[in-house]
Amino acid sequence: ENTLRITLPAGDYNFYIYDAIGEKDFSLSTCTPFSLRVSLTHSDMIESFVNCAGVEFPSTLNAPGLMDDAGNVYYREPVLVDLSQPRMTTSFKVKNPSLFRAYTPEGRIDLDLQLMNADTRQIVGYTFQWGGEEGLVVELDANVNYNFTVIVFGRYVPVFCE
């Protein structure tokens, strides 16, 4: 008996059954009957990287795969906005004096940007515009811990995978 359990997003699917040559039982005739039971149940979709184009906001930009050996970060990904949290924060530390740039395009949700020196708790850059796109450019000092925060401003009705 074999069981396959998988959660699939809405769509049209084909289900194929095939006989793997390495597992073939040659003592059976070529027309051996078998039973097949298929059960489909609806499950409430949960926002995740599996069924949404966006990913979770990273907790740090110093993670492997985000920051290279030279200390450069190039992060450009659609990110899921958690409307139950008014702020999403990621931390990072740069090895060399650097230029920090962040941008969010205009959308249904008003997002504000803030960059803080985590060592001194001083805000070194922010954008608090009402609606529209947001952009932030700040020169960073070497060997300083920073927190970059995206602030969800206002109250919104959640939209799946936004």
Summary of the structure (lengths in Angstrom):
residues: 162
radius of gyration: 24.3
end to end distance: 40.2
largest distance: 77.3
contacts: 298
relative contact order: 0.19
helix: 2%
strand: 30%
